[in-house]
């Protein structure tokens, strides 16, 4: 997979919580300017870490239950999940280097 795939309330458990590799989830919405700025970076991360990390995007407008379950109050919010647990969170449109450093802490 070379770019971020979409995940929904319905597929979240299967795709994210049951993944055998760490997962980055980008919580976003179409009307969110910073989310659109971050989208190409998220796709680059997906390519760079292919095989070591899976990357998904969750539209918070279309999938409110997962967003509220994880207390998403501002977007973009990026969460890293490992072994079915949330292990890290990055809030806001951060530089790619910041995101890469955060991810590298959680992949072997």
Helices and strands as residue ranges (DSSP letters): E 5-6, H 12-12, I 13-17, E 22-28, H 33-48, E 53-59, H 64-69, E 77-82, E 85-91, H 96-104
